[in-house]
């Protein structure tokens, strides 16, 4: 029953993190549109729309970067909130890339995409590789690859499997 409760709790945390990511993205998107609204429609005003899309893309990129950095800063506070903030930053980055793709200026659009790629790779590298050390192989096994309790549980399972194998051979 405990394993089922733990699985339910884990699923709830994943759902909450995902939902938090969506809410952060909506918050940033609405905030940007509130303080930097779309230009008024006018005939032949495509250049103003293109400039607005590019500028909005840059603003969203900056906000996405800030949210992703915030997720790294609060990582020790708890994985659920940190992961939700990271997802919010990633979703906002997707929004920024989409807005940038629709902008007309080629070089400016490429610069926004380059910045988005650099930030995403940098934050991903920091989040998922920082503090990790490669495990050392000793006689075909990895030493220290599992945390303490998992190592003990795995050893118990291996001992039971060995005993079962011996019983089946006899």
PALUM-834850 format. One line per field, with one value per residue: z, x, y of N, C-alpha, C in turn; chain. Coordinates in Angstrom, 2 decimals, padded with zeros to 5 digits, m for minus. Layout:
BEGIN
n.zz: c(Z|...)
n.xx: c(X|...)
n.yy: c(Y|...)
ca.zz: c(Z|...)
ca.xx: c(X|...)
ca.yy: c(Y|...)
c.zz: c(Z|...)
c.xx: c(X|...)
c.yy: c(Y|...)
koltor: c(A|...)
This chain:
BEGIN
n.zz: c(000.00|000.69|m001.38|m003.47|m002.54|m002.52|m005.28|m006.16|m004.90|m006.17|m008.82|m008.50|m007.84|m010.25|m011.97|m010.71|m011.02|m013.82|m014.31|m012.88|m014.50|m016.83|m015.83|m015.10|m017.65|m018.84|m017.14|m017.69|m020.46|m020.53|m018.98|m020.57|m022.84|m021.62|m020.84|m023.15|m025.59|m028.57|m031.79|m033.25|m035.78|m039.13|m042.56|m044.64|m042.61|m041.98|m041.32|m038.80|m037.29|m037.64|m036.38|m033.81|m033.17|m033.17|m031.12|m028.98|m028.90|m028.03|m025.49|m024.28|m024.37|m022.60|m020.25|m020.05|m019.67|m017.18|m015.56|m015.82|m014.66|m012.11|m011.39|m011.07|m008.91|m006.84|m006.49|m004.26|m002.50|m003.06|m005.19|m006.63|m006.94|m008.14|m010.48|m011.66|m012.12|m013.89|m016.05|m016.67|m017.57|m019.80|m021.38|m021.81|m023.25|m025.57|m026.47|m026.96|m029.02|m030.98|m031.44|m032.36|m034.71|m036.33|m036.84|m039.18|m039.83|m040.82|m039.73|m037.14|m036.15|m036.26|m034.36|m032.01|m031.91|m031.60|m029.11|m027.56|m027.88|m026.71|m024.04|m023.25|m023.55|m021.80|m019.28|m019.06|m019.01|m016.63|m014.76|m014.99|m014.97|m013.13|m010.25|m010.51|m010.56|m012.55|m012.29|m010.77|m012.21|m010.88|m011.07|m012.97|m011.83|m010.79|m008.59|m005.93|m007.40|m006.72|m004.37|m000.75|000.58|m001.65|m002.60|m000.52|m000.68|m003.27|m002.95|m001.20|m002.86|m004.81|m003.23|m002.59|m005.14|m005.79|m003.85|m004.68|m007.20|m006.43|m005.09|m007.16|m008.74|m007.22)
n.xx: c(000.82|002.00|003.82|002.07|000.88|003.12|003.65|001.31|001.65|003.98|003.08|001.19|002.90|004.32|002.24|001.50|003.88|003.98|001.57|002.16|004.23|002.78|001.11|003.01|004.00|001.68|001.33|003.67|003.31|000.85|001.60|003.63|002.10|000.41|002.02|003.40|001.68|000.02|000.49|m001.76|m004.05|m003.33|m003.59|m001.09|000.75|002.60|005.32|005.43|004.14|005.87|008.16|007.12|006.64|009.28|010.47|008.80|009.46|012.12|011.76|010.26|012.17|014.09|012.57|012.02|014.59|015.16|013.25|014.08|016.62|015.82|014.62|016.88|018.02|016.22|016.38|017.23|015.20|013.13|012.18|009.75|008.66|010.89|011.16|008.71|009.04|011.20|009.99|008.11|009.84|010.91|008.59|007.93|010.15|009.70|007.46|008.68|010.43|008.60|007.31|009.48|010.13|008.05|008.65|009.90|012.56|015.58|018.30|018.04|016.11|017.51|019.47|017.93|017.06|019.52|020.32|018.25|018.78|021.36|020.83|018.99|020.48|022.61|021.31|020.13|022.41|023.59|021.58|021.27|023.78|025.48|027.35|027.32|029.11|031.06|030.42|032.51|033.88|034.09|035.27|033.26|030.96|029.18|030.45|029.02|026.88|024.25|022.02|022.25|019.97|018.74|020.81|021.04|018.52|018.63|020.72|019.47|017.45|019.04|020.23|017.98|017.26|019.52|019.26|016.84|017.62|019.49|017.76|016.12|017.93|018.58)
n.yy: c(m001.19|001.20|001.68|002.20|004.53|006.20|006.26|007.52|010.00|010.86|011.06|013.09|015.18|015.47|016.23|018.63|020.13|020.33|021.74|024.10|025.03|025.65|027.69|029.62|030.25|031.32|033.52|035.04|035.48|036.92|039.08|040.25|040.95|042.75|044.93|045.47|045.89|044.55|046.10|048.51|047.54|048.25|049.14|047.92|047.89|045.90|045.87|047.04|045.08|042.96|043.96|044.24|041.53|040.55|042.09|041.34|038.64|038.81|039.96|037.91|035.90|036.90|036.91|034.15|033.18|034.35|033.05|030.40|030.56|031.28|028.87|027.30|028.58|028.09|025.41|023.94|024.39|022.72|020.05|020.01|022.64|023.83|022.29|022.89|025.64|025.48|024.12|026.10|028.11|026.77|026.37|029.04|029.76|028.26|029.64|032.11|031.39|030.60|033.05|034.49|033.10|033.87|036.49|038.90|039.77|038.41|038.14|039.16|037.46|035.05|035.61|035.73|033.07|031.79|032.75|031.62|028.90|028.74|029.52|027.53|025.14|025.74|026.11|023.58|021.96|022.87|022.25|019.43|018.21|019.32|018.81|016.09|013.13|010.96|007.46|004.99|002.16|m001.03|m004.13|m004.89|m003.84|m000.93|001.32|003.01|003.98|004.11|005.68|005.39|003.91|002.72|001.16|m000.73|m001.94|m003.00|m004.82|m006.61|m007.61|m008.86|m010.85|m012.40|m013.27|m014.78|m016.81|m017.92|m018.85|m020.83|m022.57|m023.44|m024.80|m027.02)
ca.zz: c(000.00|000.77|m002.72|m004.25|m002.05|m003.02|m006.71|m006.27|m004.51|m007.24|m009.97|m008.15|m007.94|m011.68|m012.49|m010.15|m011.68|m015.19|m014.23|m012.49|m015.70|m017.70|m015.21|m015.23|m019.04|m019.04|m016.41|m018.45|m021.72|m020.27|m018.51|m021.73|m023.66|m020.87|m020.83|m024.51|m026.37|m030.02|m032.47|m033.86|m037.16|m040.17|m043.88|m044.99|m041.40|m041.67|m040.69|m037.37|m036.71|m037.63|m035.32|m032.54|m032.93|m032.83|m029.79|m028.03|m028.79|m027.19|m024.12|m023.79|m024.18|m021.36|m019.15|m019.96|m019.05|m015.76|m014.89|m015.77|m013.64|m010.82|m011.07|m010.56|m007.61|m005.81|m006.57|m002.92|m001.77|m003.33|m006.61|m007.29|m007.37|m009.06|m011.76|m012.24|m012.66|m015.07|m017.13|m017.06|m018.40|m021.08|m022.16|m022.23|m024.31|m026.77|m026.88|m027.52|m030.31|m031.92|m031.78|m033.16|m036.04|m037.12|m037.13|m040.55|m040.00|m040.77|m038.80|m035.78|m035.78|m036.01|m033.09|m030.95|m031.84|m031.06|m027.66|m026.96|m027.85|m025.73|m022.69|m022.97|m023.35|m020.59|m018.08|m019.01|m018.57|m015.21|m013.96|m015.03|m014.83|m012.01|m009.04|m010.77|m010.87|m013.20|m011.36|m010.98|m012.43|m010.12|m011.36|m013.68|m011.16|m010.58|m007.16|m005.52|m008.42|m006.14|m003.02|000.33|000.78|m002.88|m002.64|000.44|m001.22|m004.41|m002.41|m000.66|m004.01|m005.40|m002.34|m002.76|m006.46|m005.67|m003.08|m005.55|m008.21|m005.79|m004.80|m008.42|m009.27|m006.37)
ca.xx: c(000.00|002.89|004.37|001.00|000.74|004.29|003.44|000.28|002.26|004.91|002.27|000.63|004.00|004.58|001.11|001.61|005.01|003.56|000.58|002.87|004.91|001.79|000.66|004.12|004.02|000.53|001.63|004.65|002.69|m000.14|002.36|004.27|001.06|m000.16|002.93|003.86|000.55|000.13|000.21|m003.09|m004.06|m003.43|m003.28|000.31|001.56|003.23|006.63|005.24|003.82|007.11|009.01|006.49|006.91|010.69|010.67|008.11|010.27|013.28|011.27|009.92|013.43|014.67|011.74|012.24|015.91|015.03|012.49|014.93|017.64|015.12|014.45|018.16|018.26|015.35|016.48|017.37|013.95|012.26|012.18|008.47|008.60|012.00|010.82|007.62|009.63|011.99|009.03|007.58|010.87|010.99|007.39|008.06|011.17|009.00|006.64|009.60|010.91|007.47|007.12|010.65|010.03|007.08|009.18|010.40|013.98|016.32|019.43|017.54|015.42|018.57|020.10|017.02|017.10|020.83|020.26|017.36|019.52|022.45|020.25|018.39|021.56|023.34|020.52|020.00|023.70|023.77|020.58|021.33|025.12|026.18|027.47|027.32|030.43|030.92|030.63|033.74|033.62|034.94|034.98|032.00|029.84|029.42|030.55|028.42|025.97|022.93|022.03|022.35|018.83|018.54|021.88|020.67|017.37|019.10|021.48|018.50|016.80|020.04|020.38|016.79|017.35|020.55|018.67|015.85|018.36|020.03|016.65|015.64|018.94|018.62)
ca.yy: c(000.00|002.35|001.93|002.81|005.90|006.93|006.48|008.55|011.27|011.22|011.50|014.39|016.16|015.69|017.02|019.99|020.80|020.64|022.81|025.31|025.49|026.29|028.94|030.58|030.69|032.22|034.75|035.82|035.91|037.98|040.24|040.90|041.57|043.87|046.07|045.72|045.36|044.46|047.37|048.62|047.08|049.27|048.62|048.11|048.02|044.62|046.06|047.28|043.78|042.17|044.53|043.90|040.11|040.39|042.68|040.46|037.44|039.13|040.13|036.57|035.19|037.41|036.40|032.70|033.00|034.70|031.99|029.21|030.82|031.19|027.45|026.81|029.21|027.51|023.94|023.37|024.58|021.57|019.73|020.23|024.03|024.09|021.69|023.68|026.87|025.11|023.89|027.41|028.74|026.07|026.70|030.44|029.75|027.79|030.78|033.10|030.88|030.70|034.46|034.89|032.51|034.62|037.83|038.91|040.06|037.15|038.13|039.35|036.22|034.07|035.96|035.30|031.60|031.42|033.01|030.62|027.64|028.84|029.53|026.24|024.17|026.12|025.79|022.13|021.41|023.20|021.54|017.98|017.64|019.95|018.01|014.65|012.56|009.64|006.36|004.25|000.74|m001.94|m005.54|m005.06|m003.19|000.48|001.61|004.27|004.46|004.27|006.22|004.40|003.01|001.96|000.15|m001.77|m002.66|m003.77|m005.95|m007.57|m008.26|m009.76|m012.00|m013.23|m013.91|m015.83|m017.91|m018.56|m019.59|m022.02|m023.47|m024.01|m025.72|m028.22)
c.zz: c(000.00|m000.59|m003.60|m003.84|m002.54|m004.50|m006.93|m005.93|m005.60|m008.46|m009.72|m008.25|m009.39|m012.28|m011.99|m010.83|m013.09|m015.20|m013.83|m013.69|m016.65|m017.14|m015.30|m016.65|m019.32|m018.35|m017.18|m019.74|m021.53|m019.79|m019.66|m022.58|m022.95|m020.98|m022.20|m025.47|m027.88|m030.65|m033.05|m035.31|m038.09|m041.50|m044.20|m043.79|m041.00|m041.00|m039.19|m036.66|m036.60|m036.52|m033.94|m032.18|m032.49|m031.42|m028.71|m027.83|m027.90|m025.73|m023.51|m023.52|m022.87|m020.15|m018.95|m019.30|m017.56|m014.99|m014.77|m014.73|m012.24|m010.43|m010.55|m009.15|m006.50|m005.80|m005.20|m002.09|m001.98|m004.81|m007.33|m007.80|m008.37|m010.44|m012.45|m012.83|m013.91|m016.26|m017.61|m017.94|m019.76|m021.97|m022.65|m023.33|m025.63|m027.34|m027.55|m028.89|m031.36|m032.37|m032.66|m034.56|m036.92|m037.42|m038.49|m040.71|m039.80|m039.72|m037.36|m035.28|m035.46|m034.68|m031.90|m030.79|m031.26|m029.55|m026.96|m026.85|m026.78|m024.30|m022.33|m022.71|m022.06|m019.32|m017.95|m018.52|m017.07|m014.34|m013.88|m014.92|m013.66|m010.80|m009.27|m011.14|m011.58|m012.19|m011.76|m011.16|m011.67|m010.41|m011.97|m012.99|m011.00|m009.10|m006.88|m006.52|m007.85|m004.76|m001.99|000.43|m000.46|m003.00|m001.72|m000.11|m002.41|m003.95|m001.87|m001.80|m004.66|m004.55|m002.48|m004.10|m006.46|m004.94|m003.92|m006.63|m007.66|m005.53|m006.07|m009.00|m008.47|m006.67)
c.xx: c(000.87|003.47|003.32|000.79|001.90|004.16|002.40|000.82|003.20|004.16|001.67|001.69|004.32|003.48|001.19|002.74|004.64|002.57|001.23|003.62|003.97|001.33|001.76|004.17|002.88|000.77|002.59|004.04|001.70|000.57|003.01|003.23|000.39|000.72|003.52|002.80|000.84|m000.14|m001.20|m003.01|m004.17|m003.04|m001.82|001.22|002.25|004.58|006.50|004.89|005.07|008.05|008.45|006.76|008.35|010.97|010.02|008.90|011.48|012.87|010.94|011.18|014.10|013.89|011.94|013.58|015.84|014.32|013.34|016.05|017.04|014.94|015.75|018.43|017.42|015.41|016.57|016.10|012.99|012.16|010.86|008.38|009.70|011.71|009.67|008.13|010.46|011.08|008.42|008.58|010.98|009.78|007.44|009.10|010.55|008.14|007.53|010.10|009.80|007.23|008.28|010.61|009.08|007.53|009.87|011.90|014.81|017.43|019.00|016.86|016.45|019.26|019.24|017.06|018.44|020.85|019.39|018.06|020.59|021.90|019.71|019.46|022.32|022.59|020.35|021.28|023.87|022.84|020.87|022.73|025.90|026.18|027.45|028.72|030.22|031.20|031.87|033.39|034.62|034.46|033.60|030.80|030.18|029.38|029.91|027.42|024.58|023.04|021.90|021.20|018.59|019.58|021.55|019.52|017.77|019.90|020.54|017.81|017.77|020.21|019.18|016.82|018.40|019.99|017.65|016.53|018.94|018.92|016.14|016.64|018.95|017.50)
c.yy: c(001.26|002.71|002.60|004.26|006.76|007.23|007.56|009.92|011.77|011.73|012.88|015.48|016.48|016.56|018.45|020.76|021.22|021.80|024.14|025.89|026.20|027.64|030.01|031.12|031.65|033.56|035.64|036.35|037.04|039.24|040.99|041.61|042.75|045.11|046.38|045.16|045.33|045.82|047.35|048.19|048.27|048.64|048.92|048.23|046.73|044.79|046.34|045.97|042.92|042.65|044.18|042.43|039.89|040.91|041.81|039.17|037.67|039.28|038.76|035.75|035.61|036.88|034.89|032.41|033.28|033.59|030.72|029.38|030.78|029.72|026.84|027.34|028.57|025.99|023.29|023.50|023.42|021.32|020.05|021.67|024.36|023.50|022.43|024.98|026.58|024.84|025.20|028.17|028.10|026.38|028.14|030.57|029.27|028.92|031.84|032.67|030.97|032.13|034.93|034.34|033.30|036.05|037.78|039.05|038.79|037.14|038.30|038.09|035.13|034.34|035.53|033.78|031.11|031.62|031.98|029.28|027.66|028.80|028.16|025.18|024.48|025.77|024.28|021.47|021.65|022.37|020.04|017.39|018.21|019.03|016.51|014.21|011.25|008.54|005.58|002.78|m000.10|m003.35|m005.73|m004.45|m001.73|000.76|002.96|004.82|004.73|004.91|005.10|003.43|002.15|000.86|m001.01|m002.61|m003.53|m004.99|m007.03|m008.33|m009.25|m011.01|m012.94|m013.95|m015.02|m017.03|m018.65|m019.38|m020.88|m023.04|m024.14|m025.01|m027.03|m029.16)
koltor: c(A|A|A|A|A|A|A|A|A|A|A|A|A|A|A|A|A|A|A|A|A|A|A|A|A|A|A|A|A|A|A|A|A|A|A|A|A|A|A|A|A|A|A|A|A|A|A|A|A|A|A|A|A|A|A|A|A|A|A|A|A|A|A|A|A|A|A|A|A|A|A|A|A|A|A|A|A|A|A|A|A|A|A|A|A|A|A|A|A|A|A|A|A|A|A|A|A|A|A|A|A|A|A|A|A|A|A|A|A|A|A|A|A|A|A|A|A|A|A|A|A|A|A|A|A|A|A|A|A|A|A|A|A|A|A|A|A|A|A|A|A|A|A|A|A|A|A|A|A|A|A|A|A|A|A|A|A|A|A|A|A|A|A|A|A|A|A|A|A|A)
